[in-house]
C-alpha cells in the first residue's frame, strides 16, 4: 500500500500512520478493504441508559434544589406555628439533608461511580462515494484516488528527515588517518 499524500510505500498493511509524512491511514485501509465504499454507521436503536455517575450527580442536584424550595417553606410554616419544637426539628433535618446531602451525593457520584459505558457501533452499511465519474477514466484508473489539490497548503513546515543525521565515526577511522599520515608521499 502507498500513502495517498506522499506516495511512500508502507512496510505492512496494518500500519496506522505513514512512516514518512505521518498521514493517518486508518480510513484509507477501510476504503481499500471495502473497494472504495465508505461505511455509514447507524445509531443503535433503543432507550438511552443513564450512567450511574450521571444519575448520582443528577440526584444530588435535585436534592440541593429541593432543599432550596422546601427549607424556606418549612421555615415560614414554623414561624406561623409558634413554639412547635417538632416543626423546628423538621426544618433542621431538611436543611441538613438537602444542603449537605445534595453536594455530598454529587461529589460521591463524581468520584466513585462508573461513567457511561462505551457503546458499540451499530451495524455498518457501506455507501458508495458520491463523487462524479470522469468520462476519461475507465478500466484500472477508475478506482484510483482523486488528484492532489492544485494549491498546496501554505505555512506547512515539512517534517525533518531524521535518517540524515551524521553517523558517529568508527573506532578504526582515527587510526586509519594516522597510518595515512605516516606513509611517504610519492612525487
KOLSE-61305 format. One record per residue (C-alpha): residue number from 1; y, z, x; chain; residue in three letters. Coordinates in nm, 3 decimals, decimal comma, always signed. Example, Ala and Ser with C-alpha at 12.3 -4.5 7.8 and 13.67 -1.06 7.14 Angstrom:
BEGIN
<r><seq>1</seq><yy>-0,450</yy><zz>+0,780</zz><xx>+1,230</xx><mol>A</mol><type>ALA</type></r>
<r><seq>2</seq><yy>-0,106</yy><zz>+0,714</zz><xx>+1,367</xx><mol>A</mol><type>SER</type></r>
END
This chain:
BEGIN
<r><seq>1</seq><yy>+0,000</yy><zz>+0,000</zz><xx>+0,000</xx><mol>A</mol><type>UNK</type></r>
<r><seq>2</seq><yy>+0,351</yy><zz>-0,078</zz><xx>+0,118</xx><mol>A</mol><type>UNK</type></r>
<r><seq>3</seq><yy>+0,668</yy><zz>+0,120</zz><xx>+0,048</xx><mol>A</mol><type>UNK</type></r>
<r><seq>4</seq><yy>+0,883</yy><zz>-0,069</zz><xx>-0,206</xx><mol>A</mol><type>UNK</type></r>
<r><seq>5</seq><yy>+1,204</yy><zz>+0,048</zz><xx>-0,037</xx><mol>A</mol><type>UNK</type></r>
<r><seq>6</seq><yy>+1,147</yy><zz>-0,016</zz><xx>+0,334</xx><mol>A</mol><type>UNK</type></r>
<r><seq>7</seq><yy>+0,820</yy><zz>-0,215</zz><xx>+0,348</xx><mol>A</mol><type>UNK</type></r>
<r><seq>8</seq><yy>+0,636</yy><zz>+0,039</zz><xx>+0,569</xx><mol>A</mol><type>UNK</type></r>
<r><seq>9</seq><yy>+0,259</yy><zz>+0,021</zz><xx>+0,532</xx><mol>A</mol><type>UNK</type></r>
<r><seq>10</seq><yy>+0,121</yy><zz>+0,359</zz><xx>+0,427</xx><mol>A</mol><type>UNK</type></r>
<r><seq>11</seq><yy>-0,171</yy><zz>+0,521</zz><xx>+0,606</xx><mol>A</mol><type>UNK</type></r>
<r><seq>12</seq><yy>-0,360</yy><zz>+0,616</zz><xx>+0,290</xx><mol>A</mol><type>UNK</type></r>
<r><seq>13</seq><yy>-0,334</yy><zz>+0,572</zz><xx>-0,085</xx><mol>A</mol><type>UNK</type></r>
<r><seq>14</seq><yy>-0,282</yy><zz>+0,945</zz><xx>-0,152</xx><mol>A</mol><type>UNK</type></r>
<r><seq>15</seq><yy>+0,048</yy><zz>+0,976</zz><xx>+0,037</xx><mol>A</mol><type>UNK</type></r>
<r><seq>16</seq><yy>+0,324</yy><zz>+1,119</zz><xx>-0,185</xx><mol>A</mol><type>UNK</type></r>
<r><seq>17</seq><yy>+0,623</yy><zz>+1,006</zz><xx>+0,026</xx><mol>A</mol><type>UNK</type></r>
<r><seq>18</seq><yy>+0,688</yy><zz>+0,712</zz><xx>+0,257</xx><mol>A</mol><type>UNK</type></r>
<r><seq>19</seq><yy>+0,640</yy><zz>+0,810</zz><xx>+0,621</xx><mol>A</mol><type>UNK</type></r>
<r><seq>20</seq><yy>+0,940</yy><zz>+0,602</zz><xx>+0,731</xx><mol>A</mol><type>UNK</type></r>
<r><seq>21</seq><yy>+1,213</yy><zz>+0,640</zz><xx>+0,466</xx><mol>A</mol><type>UNK</type></r>
<r><seq>22</seq><yy>+1,087</yy><zz>+0,932</zz><xx>+0,255</xx><mol>A</mol><type>UNK</type></r>
<r><seq>23</seq><yy>+1,079</yy><zz>+0,735</zz><xx>-0,072</xx><mol>A</mol><type>UNK</type></r>
<r><seq>24</seq><yy>+0,869</yy><zz>+0,919</zz><xx>-0,338</xx><mol>A</mol><type>UNK</type></r>
<r><seq>25</seq><yy>+0,556</yy><zz>+0,712</zz><xx>-0,402</xx><mol>A</mol><type>UNK</type></r>
<r><seq>26</seq><yy>+0,404</yy><zz>+0,905</zz><xx>-0,696</xx><mol>A</mol><type>UNK</type></r>
<r><seq>27</seq><yy>+0,547</yy><zz>+0,670</zz><xx>-0,959</xx><mol>A</mol><type>UNK</type></r>
<r><seq>28</seq><yy>+0,453</yy><zz>+0,364</zz><xx>-0,753</xx><mol>A</mol><type>UNK</type></r>
<r><seq>29</seq><yy>+0,093</yy><zz>+0,484</zz><xx>-0,728</xx><mol>A</mol><type>UNK</type></r>
<r><seq>30</seq><yy>+0,083</yy><zz>+0,534</zz><xx>-1,107</xx><mol>A</mol><type>UNK</type></r>
<r><seq>31</seq><yy>+0,222</yy><zz>+0,185</zz><xx>-1,163</xx><mol>A</mol><type>UNK</type></r>
<r><seq>32</seq><yy>-0,034</yy><zz>+0,029</zz><xx>-0,932</xx><mol>A</mol><type>UNK</type></r>
<r><seq>33</seq><yy>-0,323</yy><zz>+0,221</zz><xx>-1,088</xx><mol>A</mol><type>UNK</type></r>
<r><seq>34</seq><yy>-0,224</yy><zz>+0,105</zz><xx>-1,438</xx><mol>A</mol><type>UNK</type></r>
<r><seq>35</seq><yy>-0,145</yy><zz>-0,256</zz><xx>-1,346</xx><mol>A</mol><type>UNK</type></r>
<r><seq>36</seq><yy>+0,231</yy><zz>-0,219</zz><xx>-1,394</xx><mol>A</mol><type>UNK</type></r>
<r><seq>37</seq><yy>+0,214</yy><zz>-0,019</zz><xx>-1,717</xx><mol>A</mol><type>UNK</type></r>
<r><seq>38</seq><yy>+0,438</yy><zz>+0,290</zz><xx>-1,737</xx><mol>A</mol><type>UNK</type></r>
<r><seq>39</seq><yy>+0,279</yy><zz>+0,594</zz><xx>-1,904</xx><mol>A</mol><type>UNK</type></r>
<r><seq>40</seq><yy>+0,456</yy><zz>+0,715</zz><xx>-2,217</xx><mol>A</mol><type>UNK</type></r>
<r><seq>41</seq><yy>+0,364</yy><zz>+1,078</zz><xx>-2,279</xx><mol>A</mol><type>UNK</type></r>
<r><seq>42</seq><yy>+0,360</yy><zz>+1,206</zz><xx>-2,635</xx><mol>A</mol><type>UNK</type></r>
<r><seq>43</seq><yy>+0,452</yy><zz>+1,566</zz><xx>-2,708</xx><mol>A</mol><type>UNK</type></r>
<r><seq>44</seq><yy>+0,174</yy><zz>+1,797</zz><xx>-2,819</xx><mol>A</mol><type>UNK</type></r>
<r><seq>45</seq><yy>+0,196</yy><zz>+1,844</zz><xx>-3,194</xx><mol>A</mol><type>UNK</type></r>
<r><seq>46</seq><yy>+0,179</yy><zz>+2,191</zz><xx>-3,342</xx><mol>A</mol><type>UNK</type></r>
<r><seq>47</seq><yy>+0,366</yy><zz>+2,516</zz><xx>-3,364</xx><mol>A</mol><type>UNK</type></r>
<r><seq>48</seq><yy>+0,556</yy><zz>+2,626</zz><xx>-3,058</xx><mol>A</mol><type>UNK</type></r>
<r><seq>49</seq><yy>+0,435</yy><zz>+2,959</zz><xx>-2,930</xx><mol>A</mol><type>UNK</type></r>
<r><seq>50</seq><yy>+0,694</yy><zz>+3,205</zz><xx>-2,800</xx><mol>A</mol><type>UNK</type></r>
<r><seq>51</seq><yy>+0,606</yy><zz>+3,369</zz><xx>-2,471</xx><mol>A</mol><type>UNK</type></r>
<r><seq>52</seq><yy>+0,565</yy><zz>+3,748</zz><xx>-2,460</xx><mol>A</mol><type>UNK</type></r>
<r><seq>53</seq><yy>+0,867</yy><zz>+3,773</zz><xx>-2,228</xx><mol>A</mol><type>UNK</type></r>
<r><seq>54</seq><yy>+1,094</yy><zz>+3,585</zz><xx>-2,466</xx><mol>A</mol><type>UNK</type></r>
<r><seq>55</seq><yy>+0,961</yy><zz>+3,778</zz><xx>-2,764</xx><mol>A</mol><type>UNK</type></r>
<r><seq>56</seq><yy>+1,031</yy><zz>+4,111</zz><xx>-2,589</xx><mol>A</mol><type>UNK</type></r>
<r><seq>57</seq><yy>+1,386</yy><zz>+4,013</zz><xx>-2,491</xx><mol>A</mol><type>UNK</type></r>
<r><seq>58</seq><yy>+1,446</yy><zz>+3,898</zz><xx>-2,848</xx><mol>A</mol><type>UNK</type></r>
<r><seq>59</seq><yy>+1,311</yy><zz>+4,227</zz><xx>-2,989</xx><mol>A</mol><type>UNK</type></r>
<r><seq>60</seq><yy>+1,538</yy><zz>+4,426</zz><xx>-2,758</xx><mol>A</mol><type>UNK</type></r>
<r><seq>61</seq><yy>+1,841</yy><zz>+4,219</zz><xx>-2,860</xx><mol>A</mol><type>UNK</type></r>
<r><seq>62</seq><yy>+1,765</yy><zz>+4,261</zz><xx>-3,229</xx><mol>A</mol><type>UNK</type></r>
<r><seq>63</seq><yy>+1,721</yy><zz>+4,636</zz><xx>-3,180</xx><mol>A</mol><type>UNK</type></r>
<r><seq>64</seq><yy>+2,054</yy><zz>+4,660</zz><xx>-2,998</xx><mol>A</mol><type>UNK</type></r>
<r><seq>65</seq><yy>+2,240</yy><zz>+4,457</zz><xx>-3,265</xx><mol>A</mol><type>UNK</type></r>
<r><seq>66</seq><yy>+2,072</yy><zz>+4,654</zz><xx>-3,544</xx><mol>A</mol><type>UNK</type></r>
<r><seq>67</seq><yy>+2,198</yy><zz>+4,972</zz><xx>-3,381</xx><mol>A</mol><type>UNK</type></r>
<r><seq>68</seq><yy>+2,550</yy><zz>+4,829</zz><xx>-3,378</xx><mol>A</mol><type>UNK</type></r>
<r><seq>69</seq><yy>+2,524</yy><zz>+4,798</zz><xx>-3,758</xx><mol>A</mol><type>UNK</type></r>
<r><seq>70</seq><yy>+2,309</yy><zz>+5,095</zz><xx>-3,859</xx><mol>A</mol><type>UNK</type></r>
<r><seq>71</seq><yy>+2,462</yy><zz>+5,374</zz><xx>-3,647</xx><mol>A</mol><type>UNK</type></r>
<r><seq>72</seq><yy>+2,820</yy><zz>+5,329</zz><xx>-3,779</xx><mol>A</mol><type>UNK</type></r>
<r><seq>73</seq><yy>+2,691</yy><zz>+5,311</zz><xx>-4,138</xx><mol>A</mol><type>UNK</type></r>
<r><seq>74</seq><yy>+2,490</yy><zz>+5,632</zz><xx>-4,089</xx><mol>A</mol><type>UNK</type></r>
<r><seq>75</seq><yy>+2,795</yy><zz>+5,793</zz><xx>-3,928</xx><mol>A</mol><type>UNK</type></r>
<r><seq>76</seq><yy>+3,013</yy><zz>+5,711</zz><xx>-4,229</xx><mol>A</mol><type>UNK</type></r>
<r><seq>77</seq><yy>+2,743</yy><zz>+5,843</zz><xx>-4,467</xx><mol>A</mol><type>UNK</type></r>
<r><seq>78</seq><yy>+2,718</yy><zz>+6,160</zz><xx>-4,256</xx><mol>A</mol><type>UNK</type></r>
<r><seq>79</seq><yy>+3,092</yy><zz>+6,218</zz><xx>-4,282</xx><mol>A</mol><type>UNK</type></r>
<r><seq>80</seq><yy>+3,076</yy><zz>+6,190</zz><xx>-4,664</xx><mol>A</mol><type>UNK</type></r>
<r><seq>81</seq><yy>+2,766</yy><zz>+6,411</zz><xx>-4,689</xx><mol>A</mol><type>UNK</type></r>
<r><seq>82</seq><yy>+2,937</yy><zz>+6,710</zz><xx>-4,534</xx><mol>A</mol><type>UNK</type></r>
<r><seq>83</seq><yy>+2,724</yy><zz>+6,964</zz><xx>-4,347</xx><mol>A</mol><type>UNK</type></r>
<r><seq>84</seq><yy>+2,393</yy><zz>+6,780</zz><xx>-4,368</xx><mol>A</mol><type>UNK</type></r>
<r><seq>85</seq><yy>+2,202</yy><zz>+6,853</zz><xx>-4,048</xx><mol>A</mol><type>UNK</type></r>
<r><seq>86</seq><yy>+1,923</yy><zz>+6,614</zz><xx>-4,149</xx><mol>A</mol><type>UNK</type></r>
<r><seq>87</seq><yy>+2,160</yy><zz>+6,316</zz><xx>-4,155</xx><mol>A</mol><type>UNK</type></r>
<r><seq>88</seq><yy>+2,308</yy><zz>+6,427</zz><xx>-3,818</xx><mol>A</mol><type>UNK</type></r>
<r><seq>89</seq><yy>+1,959</yy><zz>+6,407</zz><xx>-3,668</xx><mol>A</mol><type>UNK</type></r>
<r><seq>90</seq><yy>+1,905</yy><zz>+6,057</zz><xx>-3,816</xx><mol>A</mol><type>UNK</type></r>
<r><seq>91</seq><yy>+2,233</yy><zz>+5,934</zz><xx>-3,667</xx><mol>A</mol><type>UNK</type></r>
<r><seq>92</seq><yy>+2,141</yy><zz>+6,074</zz><xx>-3,323</xx><mol>A</mol><type>UNK</type></r>
<r><seq>93</seq><yy>+1,788</yy><zz>+5,929</zz><xx>-3,333</xx><mol>A</mol><type>UNK</type></r>
<r><seq>94</seq><yy>+1,915</yy><zz>+5,588</zz><xx>-3,449</xx><mol>A</mol><type>UNK</type></r>
<r><seq>95</seq><yy>+2,176</yy><zz>+5,581</zz><xx>-3,173</xx><mol>A</mol><type>UNK</type></r>
<r><seq>96</seq><yy>+1,924</yy><zz>+5,675</zz><xx>-2,902</xx><mol>A</mol><type>UNK</type></r>
<r><seq>97</seq><yy>+1,659</yy><zz>+5,431</zz><xx>-3,023</xx><mol>A</mol><type>UNK</type></r>
<r><seq>98</seq><yy>+1,893</yy><zz>+5,137</zz><xx>-3,070</xx><mol>A</mol><type>UNK</type></r>
<r><seq>99</seq><yy>+2,142</yy><zz>+5,172</zz><xx>-2,785</xx><mol>A</mol><type>UNK</type></r>
<r><seq>100</seq><yy>+1,895</yy><zz>+5,298</zz><xx>-2,526</xx><mol>A</mol><type>UNK</type></r>
<r><seq>101</seq><yy>+1,570</yy><zz>+5,146</zz><xx>-2,652</xx><mol>A</mol><type>UNK</type></r>
<r><seq>102</seq><yy>+1,709</yy><zz>+4,793</zz><xx>-2,701</xx><mol>A</mol><type>UNK</type></r>
<r><seq>103</seq><yy>+1,826</yy><zz>+4,736</zz><xx>-2,342</xx><mol>A</mol><type>UNK</type></r>
<r><seq>104</seq><yy>+1,515</yy><zz>+4,912</zz><xx>-2,205</xx><mol>A</mol><type>UNK</type></r>
<r><seq>105</seq><yy>+1,292</yy><zz>+4,681</zz><xx>-2,410</xx><mol>A</mol><type>UNK</type></r>
<r><seq>106</seq><yy>+1,478</yy><zz>+4,375</zz><xx>-2,277</xx><mol>A</mol><type>UNK</type></r>
<r><seq>107</seq><yy>+1,451</yy><zz>+4,496</zz><xx>-1,916</xx><mol>A</mol><type>UNK</type></r>
<r><seq>108</seq><yy>+1,078</yy><zz>+4,574</zz><xx>-1,955</xx><mol>A</mol><type>UNK</type></r>
<r><seq>109</seq><yy>+1,010</yy><zz>+4,231</zz><xx>-2,107</xx><mol>A</mol><type>UNK</type></r>
<r><seq>110</seq><yy>+1,208</yy><zz>+4,051</zz><xx>-1,838</xx><mol>A</mol><type>UNK</type></r>
<r><seq>111</seq><yy>+1,035</yy><zz>+4,231</zz><xx>-1,552</xx><mol>A</mol><type>UNK</type></r>
<r><seq>112</seq><yy>+0,676</yy><zz>+4,292</zz><xx>-1,661</xx><mol>A</mol><type>UNK</type></r>
<r><seq>113</seq><yy>+0,572</yy><zz>+4,050</zz><xx>-1,935</xx><mol>A</mol><type>UNK</type></r>
<r><seq>114</seq><yy>+0,440</yy><zz>+3,698</zz><xx>-1,886</xx><mol>A</mol><type>UNK</type></r>
<r><seq>115</seq><yy>+0,662</yy><zz>+3,396</zz><xx>-1,918</xx><mol>A</mol><type>UNK</type></r>
<r><seq>116</seq><yy>+0,582</yy><zz>+3,080</zz><xx>-2,108</xx><mol>A</mol><type>UNK</type></r>
<r><seq>117</seq><yy>+0,255</yy><zz>+2,908</zz><xx>-2,030</xx><mol>A</mol><type>UNK</type></r>
<r><seq>118</seq><yy>+0,271</yy><zz>+2,571</zz><xx>-1,866</xx><mol>A</mol><type>UNK</type></r>
<r><seq>119</seq><yy>+0,199</yy><zz>+2,315</zz><xx>-2,130</xx><mol>A</mol><type>UNK</type></r>
<r><seq>120</seq><yy>-0,045</yy><zz>+2,040</zz><xx>-2,065</xx><mol>A</mol><type>UNK</type></r>
<r><seq>121</seq><yy>+0,096</yy><zz>+1,698</zz><xx>-2,131</xx><mol>A</mol><type>UNK</type></r>
<r><seq>122</seq><yy>-0,026</yy><zz>+1,528</zz><xx>-2,442</xx><mol>A</mol><type>UNK</type></r>
<r><seq>123</seq><yy>-0,215</yy><zz>+1,206</zz><xx>-2,446</xx><mol>A</mol><type>UNK</type></r>
<r><seq>124</seq><yy>-0,065</yy><zz>+0,928</zz><xx>-2,242</xx><mol>A</mol><type>UNK</type></r>
<r><seq>125</seq><yy>-0,047</yy><zz>+0,575</zz><xx>-2,370</xx><mol>A</mol><type>UNK</type></r>
<r><seq>126</seq><yy>+0,073</yy><zz>+0,304</zz><xx>-2,139</xx><mol>A</mol><type>UNK</type></r>
<r><seq>127</seq><yy>+0,371</yy><zz>+0,089</zz><xx>-2,221</xx><mol>A</mol><type>UNK</type></r>
<r><seq>128</seq><yy>+0,431</yy><zz>-0,244</zz><xx>-2,056</xx><mol>A</mol><type>UNK</type></r>
<r><seq>129</seq><yy>+0,762</yy><zz>-0,284</zz><xx>-1,875</xx><mol>A</mol><type>UNK</type></r>
<r><seq>130</seq><yy>+1,034</yy><zz>-0,442</zz><xx>-2,086</xx><mol>A</mol><type>UNK</type></r>
<r><seq>131</seq><yy>+1,184</yy><zz>-0,649</zz><xx>-1,804</xx><mol>A</mol><type>UNK</type></r>
<r><seq>132</seq><yy>+1,229</yy><zz>-1,015</zz><xx>-1,896</xx><mol>A</mol><type>UNK</type></r>
<r><seq>133</seq><yy>+0,989</yy><zz>-1,258</zz><xx>-1,728</xx><mol>A</mol><type>UNK</type></r>
<r><seq>134</seq><yy>+1,145</yy><zz>-1,505</zz><xx>-1,493</xx><mol>A</mol><type>UNK</type></r>
<r><seq>135</seq><yy>+1,038</yy><zz>-1,862</zz><xx>-1,555</xx><mol>A</mol><type>UNK</type></r>
<r><seq>136</seq><yy>+0,984</yy><zz>-1,939</zz><xx>-1,184</xx><mol>A</mol><type>UNK</type></r>
<r><seq>137</seq><yy>+0,738</yy><zz>-1,653</zz><xx>-1,128</xx><mol>A</mol><type>UNK</type></r>
<r><seq>138</seq><yy>+0,379</yy><zz>-1,748</zz><xx>-1,205</xx><mol>A</mol><type>UNK</type></r>
<r><seq>139</seq><yy>+0,043</yy><zz>-1,654</zz><xx>-1,062</xx><mol>A</mol><type>UNK</type></r>
<r><seq>140</seq><yy>+0,035</yy><zz>-1,387</zz><xx>-0,792</xx><mol>A</mol><type>UNK</type></r>
<r><seq>141</seq><yy>+0,411</yy><zz>-1,327</zz><xx>-0,779</xx><mol>A</mol><type>UNK</type></r>
<r><seq>142</seq><yy>+0,428</yy><zz>-1,221</zz><xx>-1,146</xx><mol>A</mol><type>UNK</type></r>
<r><seq>143</seq><yy>+0,306</yy><zz>-0,870</zz><xx>-1,061</xx><mol>A</mol><type>UNK</type></r>
<r><seq>144</seq><yy>+0,547</yy><zz>-0,825</zz><xx>-0,767</xx><mol>A</mol><type>UNK</type></r>
<r><seq>145</seq><yy>+0,826</yy><zz>-0,571</zz><xx>-0,764</xx><mol>A</mol><type>UNK</type></r>
<r><seq>146</seq><yy>+1,175</yy><zz>-0,686</zz><xx>-0,865</xx><mol>A</mol><type>UNK</type></r>
<r><seq>147</seq><yy>+1,406</yy><zz>-0,799</zz><xx>-0,584</xx><mol>A</mol><type>UNK</type></r>
<r><seq>148</seq><yy>+1,615</yy><zz>-0,543</zz><xx>-0,397</xx><mol>A</mol><type>UNK</type></r>
<r><seq>149</seq><yy>+1,971</yy><zz>-0,486</zz><xx>-0,523</xx><mol>A</mol><type>UNK</type></r>
<r><seq>150</seq><yy>+2,233</yy><zz>-0,719</zz><xx>-0,375</xx><mol>A</mol><type>UNK</type></r>
<r><seq>151</seq><yy>+2,476</yy><zz>-0,437</zz><xx>-0,295</xx><mol>A</mol><type>UNK</type></r>
<r><seq>152</seq><yy>+2,309</yy><zz>-0,160</zz><xx>-0,095</xx><mol>A</mol><type>UNK</type></r>
<r><seq>153</seq><yy>+2,427</yy><zz>+0,195</zz><xx>-0,146</xx><mol>A</mol><type>UNK</type></r>
<r><seq>154</seq><yy>+2,730</yy><zz>+0,282</zz><xx>+0,062</xx><mol>A</mol><type>UNK</type></r>
<r><seq>155</seq><yy>+2,760</yy><zz>+0,601</zz><xx>+0,259</xx><mol>A</mol><type>UNK</type></r>
<r><seq>156</seq><yy>+2,387</yy><zz>+0,620</zz><xx>+0,323</xx><mol>A</mol><type>UNK</type></r>
<r><seq>157</seq><yy>+2,303</yy><zz>+0,762</zz><xx>+0,660</xx><mol>A</mol><type>UNK</type></r>
<r><seq>158</seq><yy>+1,977</yy><zz>+0,629</zz><xx>+0,796</xx><mol>A</mol><type>UNK</type></r>
<r><seq>159</seq><yy>+1,712</yy><zz>+0,877</zz><xx>+0,892</xx><mol>A</mol><type>UNK</type></r>
<r><seq>160</seq><yy>+1,678</yy><zz>+0,935</zz><xx>+1,269</xx><mol>A</mol><type>UNK</type></r>
<r><seq>161</seq><yy>+1,364</yy><zz>+0,796</zz><xx>+1,422</xx><mol>A</mol><type>UNK</type></r>
<r><seq>162</seq><yy>+1,211</yy><zz>+1,098</zz><xx>+1,595</xx><mol>A</mol><type>UNK</type></r>
<r><seq>163</seq><yy>+0,949</yy><zz>+0,881</zz><xx>+1,767</xx><mol>A</mol><type>UNK</type></r>
<r><seq>164</seq><yy>+1,219</yy><zz>+0,757</zz><xx>+2,005</xx><mol>A</mol><type>UNK</type></r>
<r><seq>165</seq><yy>+1,262</yy><zz>+1,093</zz><xx>+2,180</xx><mol>A</mol><type>UNK</type></r>
<r><seq>166</seq><yy>+1,232</yy><zz>+1,086</zz><xx>+2,558</xx><mol>A</mol><type>UNK</type></r>
<r><seq>167</seq><yy>+0,890</yy><zz>+1,195</zz><xx>+2,674</xx><mol>A</mol><type>UNK</type></r>
<r><seq>168</seq><yy>+0,874</yy><zz>+1,465</zz><xx>+2,938</xx><mol>A</mol><type>UNK</type></r>
<r><seq>169</seq><yy>+0,793</yy><zz>+1,335</zz><xx>+3,287</xx><mol>A</mol><type>UNK</type></r>
<r><seq>170</seq><yy>+0,434</yy><zz>+1,360</zz><xx>+3,402</xx><mol>A</mol><type>UNK</type></r>
<r><seq>171</seq><yy>+0,323</yy><zz>+1,612</zz><xx>+3,661</xx><mol>A</mol><type>UNK</type></r>
<r><seq>172</seq><yy>+0,247</yy><zz>+1,344</zz><xx>+3,921</xx><mol>A</mol><type>UNK</type></r>
<r><seq>173</seq><yy>+0,571</yy><zz>+1,148</zz><xx>+3,875</xx><mol>A</mol><type>UNK</type></r>
<r><seq>174</seq><yy>+0,774</yy><zz>+1,362</zz><xx>+4,117</xx><mol>A</mol><type>UNK</type></r>
<r><seq>175</seq><yy>+0,502</yy><zz>+1,343</zz><xx>+4,386</xx><mol>A</mol><type>UNK</type></r>
<r><seq>176</seq><yy>+0,482</yy><zz>+0,965</zz><xx>+4,348</xx><mol>A</mol><type>UNK</type></r>
<r><seq>177</seq><yy>+0,857</yy><zz>+0,938</zz><xx>+4,405</xx><mol>A</mol><type>UNK</type></r>
<r><seq>178</seq><yy>+0,829</yy><zz>+1,146</zz><xx>+4,723</xx><mol>A</mol><type>UNK</type></r>
<r><seq>179</seq><yy>+0,549</yy><zz>+0,919</zz><xx>+4,852</xx><mol>A</mol><type>UNK</type></r>
<r><seq>180</seq><yy>+0,759</yy><zz>+0,613</zz><xx>+4,779</xx><mol>A</mol><type>UNK</type></r>
<r><seq>181</seq><yy>+1,041</yy><zz>+0,758</zz><xx>+4,992</xx><mol>A</mol><type>UNK</type></r>
<r><seq>182</seq><yy>+0,812</yy><zz>+0,815</zz><xx>+5,291</xx><mol>A</mol><type>UNK</type></r>
<r><seq>183</seq><yy>+0,690</yy><zz>+0,453</zz><xx>+5,311</xx><mol>A</mol><type>UNK</type></r>
<r><seq>184</seq><yy>+0,878</yy><zz>+0,246</zz><xx>+5,568</xx><mol>A</mol><type>UNK</type></r>
<r><seq>185</seq><yy>+1,064</yy><zz>-0,038</zz><xx>+5,408</xx><mol>A</mol><type>UNK</type></r>
<r><seq>186</seq><yy>+0,970</yy><zz>-0,379</zz><xx>+5,540</xx><mol>A</mol><type>UNK</type></r>
<r><seq>187</seq><yy>+1,252</yy><zz>-0,615</zz><xx>+5,627</xx><mol>A</mol><type>UNK</type></r>
END
